[in-house]
Amino acid sequence: MATGNIIVQGAGGHAHVVMDCAVVQGYTVVCVYDPKCNGSLYGVPIRQEYNINDFPNSKMVVAIGDNATRKNVSERARHPFANVVHPSAVLSSHITVGEGNVVLQGAIVQAESKMGSHIIINTGAQVDHDCVVEDFAHLAPGVILCGNVYIGEGAFIGAGTTIIPGKKVGAWSIVGAGSVVIDNIPDNVVAVGNPARVIKYVSSGLKFQA
């Protein structure tokens, strides 16, 4: 169980899930920051402007599903980052983990895997042995990474996608929901299907619907 106060950046749908997870983990959510919202979220006040002097003893998590936006917000933040991990998730004791990550209900991360910072391992996603998931990547619900898979920075892997052992998805690429990846996927592309095929090239940091 975690203890202490935590700040949540973002008040959208993903933030709802992250707040639930943080509370179950043992954190007290003291504030939500979101420039597009006001009022409160689950009884916690929303502030539109982030102030580095607010809540000096708190940690922070950036609860924004879009990878490029999450990177932008996290790079401007000055609070220390917390990993929010739901108690039902199963993480091997033999993994490397960065900071600011979110691991949701039922997710599994197996031995010798390396998780970067500010990544999302969403509901029920499975990361098998010796995988690498780089910073700001997002594994949507039900994703399966078989052993020795590499996920590049900012990549988005859509719900229910399976990636066979030893394959690579490049930085800031998007793999559509339900795809089966049997070949390497280069940087900055959209790939879909079974087997997954590149359908277009995109700019680094393209926004997507999480």
BAVEXVO-676310 format. One record per residue (C-alpha): residue number from 1; chain; z negated, x, y; residue in three letters. Coordinates in nm, 4 decimals, padded with zeros to 6 digits, m for minus. Last residue first. Layout:
# BAVEXVO-676310
num, chaine, pz, px, py, residu
NUM, A, Z, X, Y, Ala
...
END
This chain:
# BAVEXVO-676310
num, chaine, pz, px, py, residu
210, A, 02.6270, m00.7340, 00.6489, Ala
209, A, 02.9297, m00.8317, 00.8588, Gln
208, A, 03.0901, m00.5098, 00.9703, Phe
207, A, 03.1019, m00.2807, 01.2704, Lys
206, A, 03.3284, 00.0216, 01.2477, Leu
205, A, 03.1257, 00.3453, 01.2815, Gly
204, A, 03.4188, 00.5816, 01.2245, Ser
203, A, 03.7468, 00.4072, 01.3004, Ser
202, A, 03.9178, 00.2269, 01.0167, Val
201, A, 04.1891, 00.2899, 00.7592, Tyr
200, A, 04.3338, 00.0088, 00.5531, Lys
199, A, 04.3726, m00.1399, 00.2050, Ile
198, A, 04.2242, 00.1366, m00.0080, Val
197, A, 04.1990, 00.0286, m00.3716, Arg
196, A, 03.8967, m00.0723, m00.5771, Ala
195, A, 03.9698, m00.1370, m00.9459, Pro
194, A, 03.8817, m00.4168, m00.9386, Asn
193, A, 03.9137, m00.4978, m00.5708, Gly
192, A, 03.8440, m00.3679, m00.2234, Val
191, A, 03.8598, m00.0493, m00.0155, Ala
190, A, 03.8229, m00.0204, 00.3620, Val
189, A, 03.8649, 00.3315, 00.4946, Val
188, A, 03.6856, 00.5831, 00.7138, Asn
187, A, 03.6191, 00.8631, 00.4637, Asp
186, A, 03.7891, 00.8740, 00.1237, Pro
185, A, 03.7093, 00.6591, m00.1848, Ile
184, A, 03.6855, 00.8480, m00.5135, Asn
183, A, 03.8200, 00.6644, m00.8170, Asp
182, A, 03.6642, 00.4079, m01.0536, Ile
181, A, 03.5039, 00.1830, m00.7900, Val
180, A, 03.4629, m00.1753, m00.9075, Val
179, A, 03.4576, m00.4246, m00.6203, Ser
178, A, 03.2441, m00.7366, m00.6052, Gly
177, A, 03.1937, m00.7231, m00.2302, Ala
176, A, 03.4266, m00.4956, m00.0350, Gly
175, A, 03.3772, m00.1219, m00.0060, Val
174, A, 03.3491, m00.0052, 00.3535, Ile
173, A, 03.3888, 00.3583, 00.4579, Ser
172, A, 03.1751, 00.5226, 00.7221, Trp
171, A, 03.1500, 00.8498, 00.5274, Ala
170, A, 03.3277, 00.8707, 00.1943, Gly
169, A, 03.2512, 00.6940, m00.1317, Val
168, A, 03.2248, 00.9393, m00.4202, Lys
167, A, 03.2463, 00.9018, m00.7978, Lys
166, A, 03.0416, 01.0797, m01.0654, Gly
165, A, 02.9436, 00.7780, m01.2694, Pro
164, A, 03.1089, 00.4388, m01.2072, Ile
163, A, 03.0557, 00.2463, m00.8839, Ile
162, A, 02.9755, m00.1241, m00.9224, Thr
161, A, 02.9917, m00.3677, m00.6314, Thr
160, A, 02.7785, m00.6822, m00.6423, Gly
159, A, 02.7332, m00.7076, m00.2676, Ala
158, A, 02.9390, m00.4722, m00.0526, Gly
157, A, 02.8888, m00.0968, m00.0224, Ile
156, A, 02.8705, 00.0099, 00.3421, Phe
155, A, 02.9111, 00.3796, 00.4207, Ala
154, A, 02.7250, 00.5168, 00.7221, Gly
153, A, 02.6944, 00.8679, 00.5853, Glu
152, A, 02.8576, 00.9184, 00.2470, Gly
151, A, 02.7601, 00.7654, m00.0863, Ile
150, A, 02.7699, 01.0078, m00.3808, Tyr
149, A, 02.7394, 00.8835, m00.7396, Val
148, A, 02.5811, 01.1134, m00.9994, Asn
147, A, 02.4678, 00.8324, m01.2318, Gly
146, A, 02.5803, 00.4714, m01.1917, Cys
145, A, 02.5479, 00.3039, m00.8531, Leu
144, A, 02.5077, m00.0706, m00.8964, Ile
143, A, 02.5098, m00.3008, m00.5919, Val
142, A, 02.3240, m00.6291, m00.6393, Gly
141, A, 02.2419, m00.6935, m00.2763, Pro
140, A, 02.4161, m00.4624, m00.0258, Ala
139, A, 02.3861, m00.0824, m00.0354, Leu
138, A, 02.3818, 00.0337, 00.3251, His
137, A, 02.4375, 00.3908, 00.4468, Ala
136, A, 02.2703, 00.5135, 00.7651, Phe
135, A, 02.1924, 00.8626, 00.6291, Asp
134, A, 02.3391, 00.9731, 00.2942, Glu
133, A, 02.2880, 00.8205, m00.0499, Val
132, A, 02.2993, 01.0854, m00.3226, Val
131, A, 02.2805, 00.9891, m00.6901, Cys
130, A, 02.1183, 01.2084, m00.9540, Asp
129, A, 01.9921, 00.9222, m01.1713, His
128, A, 02.0763, 00.5559, m01.1095, Asp
127, A, 02.0654, 00.3581, m00.7892, Val
126, A, 02.0344, m00.0153, m00.8524, Gln
125, A, 02.0451, m00.2868, m00.5850, Ala
124, A, 01.8269, m00.5932, m00.6479, Gly
123, A, 01.7806, m00.6820, m00.2817, Thr
122, A, 01.9099, m00.4166, m00.0448, Asn
121, A, 01.8783, m00.0400, m00.0443, Ile
120, A, 01.9199, 00.0121, 00.3285, Ile
119, A, 01.9463, 00.3615, 00.4749, Ile
118, A, 01.7732, 00.4902, 00.7869, His
117, A, 01.7234, 00.8393, 00.6433, Ser
116, A, 01.8696, 01.0075, 00.3360, Gly
115, A, 01.7992, 00.9141, m00.0248, Met
114, A, 01.8351, 01.1796, m00.2935, Lys
113, A, 01.8328, 01.0816, m00.6591, Ser
112, A, 01.6596, 01.3070, m00.9089, Glu
111, A, 01.5052, 01.0167, m01.1029, Ala
110, A, 01.6056, 00.6524, m01.0551, Gln
109, A, 01.6050, 00.4192, m00.7561, Val
108, A, 01.5589, 00.0504, m00.8410, Ile
107, A, 01.5679, m00.2505, m00.6060, Ala
106, A, 01.3769, m00.5640, m00.7034, Gly
105, A, 01.2820, m00.6687, m00.3526, Gln
104, A, 01.3963, m00.4468, m00.0679, Leu
103, A, 01.4115, m00.0758, 00.0098, Val
102, A, 01.4332, m00.0071, 00.3838, Val
101, A, 01.4536, 00.3515, 00.5087, Asn
100, A, 01.3172, 00.4898, 00.8332, Gly
99, A, 01.2534, 00.8341, 00.6900, Glu
98, A, 01.4013, 01.0591, 00.4214, Gly
97, A, 01.3406, 01.0287, 00.0460, Val
96, A, 01.3845, 01.2823, m00.2334, Thr
95, A, 01.3351, 01.1479, m00.5851, Ile
94, A, 01.1153, 01.2424, m00.8803, His
93, A, 00.8393, 00.9823, m00.8461, Ser
92, A, 01.1007, 00.7243, m00.9420, Ser
91, A, 01.1231, 00.4230, m00.7172, Leu
90, A, 01.0871, 00.0697, m00.8526, Val
89, A, 01.0963, m00.2083, m00.5925, Ala
88, A, 00.8500, m00.4943, m00.6429, Ser
87, A, 00.6097, m00.3481, m00.3855, Pro
86, A, 00.8761, m00.3780, m00.1126, His
85, A, 00.9487, m00.0464, 00.0555, Val
84, A, 00.9510, m00.0012, 00.4328, Val
83, A, 00.9827, 00.3692, 00.5129, Asn
82, A, 00.8238, 00.4435, 00.8470, Ala
81, A, 00.9707, 00.6159, 01.1514, Phe
80, A, 00.7848, 00.8053, 01.4209, Pro
79, A, 00.8330, 00.6533, 01.7677, His
78, A, 01.0947, 00.8062, 01.9956, Arg
77, A, 01.3916, 00.5731, 01.9509, Ala
76, A, 01.7329, 00.6546, 02.0969, Arg
75, A, 01.8762, 00.7966, 01.7729, Glu
74, A, 01.7414, 00.4996, 01.5797, Ser
73, A, 01.9246, 00.2501, 01.7998, Val
72, A, 02.2645, 00.4194, 01.7703, Asn
71, A, 02.2304, 00.4732, 01.3955, Lys
70, A, 02.1292, 00.1110, 01.3360, Arg
69, A, 02.4240, m00.0056, 01.5464, Thr
68, A, 02.6650, 00.1997, 01.3377, Ala
67, A, 02.5142, 00.0791, 01.0097, Asn
66, A, 02.5070, m00.2928, 01.0834, Asp
65, A, 02.2068, m00.4421, 00.9058, Gly
64, A, 01.9534, m00.3883, 01.1824, Ile
63, A, 01.5832, m00.3577, 01.0994, Ala
62, A, 01.5131, m00.0232, 01.2663, Val
61, A, 01.1631, 00.0690, 01.1431, Val
60, A, 00.8877, 00.2026, 01.3634, Met
59, A, 00.5436, 00.3630, 01.3439, Lys
58, A, 00.2564, 00.2739, 01.5716, Ser
57, A, m00.0097, 00.4811, 01.7436, Asn
56, A, 00.1632, 00.4894, 02.0823, Pro
55, A, 00.2142, 00.1095, 02.0979, Phe
54, A, 00.4300, 00.1136, 02.4119, Asp
53, A, 00.5021, 00.4498, 02.5773, Asn
52, A, 00.8516, 00.4805, 02.4266, Ile
51, A, 00.9537, 00.1557, 02.5951, Asn
50, A, 01.2222, m00.0598, 02.4336, Tyr
49, A, 01.3512, m00.3438, 02.6493, Glu
48, A, 01.3978, m00.6988, 02.5203, Gln
47, A, 01.0462, m00.7560, 02.3941, Arg
46, A, 00.9853, m01.0014, 02.1108, Ile
45, A, 00.6287, m01.1157, 02.0444, Pro
44, A, 00.5136, m01.1542, 01.6816, Val
43, A, 00.4424, m01.5124, 01.5703, Gly
42, A, 00.7039, m01.5112, 01.2957, Tyr
41, A, 00.9535, m01.3865, 01.5546, Leu
40, A, 00.8662, m01.4438, 01.9177, Ser
39, A, 01.0183, m01.5407, 02.2484, Gly
38, A, 01.3210, m01.3399, 02.3518, Asn
37, A, 01.6445, m01.2177, 02.1994, Cys
36, A, 01.9512, m01.0130, 02.2906, Lys
35, A, 01.7764, m00.6897, 02.3907, Pro
34, A, 01.5784, m00.6846, 02.0624, Asp
33, A, 01.2392, m00.5207, 02.0170, Tyr
32, A, 00.9789, m00.6714, 01.7835, Val
31, A, 00.6107, m00.5945, 01.8289, Cys
30, A, 00.2806, m00.5473, 01.6458, Val
29, A, 00.3878, m00.5835, 01.2818, Val
28, A, 00.0772, m00.5042, 01.0740, Thr
27, A, 00.1726, m00.2999, 00.7677, Tyr
26, A, 00.0452, m00.3674, 00.4150, Gly
25, A, 00.3561, m00.3584, 00.1973, Gln
24, A, 00.3618, m00.7388, 00.2012, Val
23, A, 00.3717, m00.7217, 00.5819, Val
22, A, 00.6549, m00.4673, 00.5835, Ala
21, A, 00.8596, m00.6704, 00.3335, Cys
20, A, 00.8323, m00.9916, 00.5309, Asp
19, A, 00.9284, m00.8051, 00.8476, Met
18, A, 01.2247, m00.6447, 00.6714, Val
17, A, 01.3534, m00.9812, 00.5519, Val
16, A, 01.3403, m01.1394, 00.8962, His
15, A, 01.4846, m00.8219, 01.0477, Ala
14, A, 01.7958, m00.8595, 00.8325, His
13, A, 01.8556, m01.2017, 00.9838, Gly
12, A, 01.8362, m01.0856, 01.3417, Gly
11, A, 01.5376, m00.9659, 01.5470, Ala
10, A, 01.6034, m00.5940, 01.5792, Gly
9, A, 01.3758, m00.2921, 01.6135, Gln
8, A, 01.0507, m00.3602, 01.4268, Val
7, A, 00.7313, m00.1859, 01.5380, Ile
6, A, 00.4670, m00.0967, 01.2778, Ile
5, A, 00.0896, m00.0797, 01.2814, Asn
4, A, m00.1348, 00.0752, 01.0204, Gly
3, A, m00.1600, 00.0758, 00.6430, Thr
2, A, 00.0813, 00.1134, 00.3540, Ala
1, A, 00.0000, 00.0000, 00.0000, Met
END
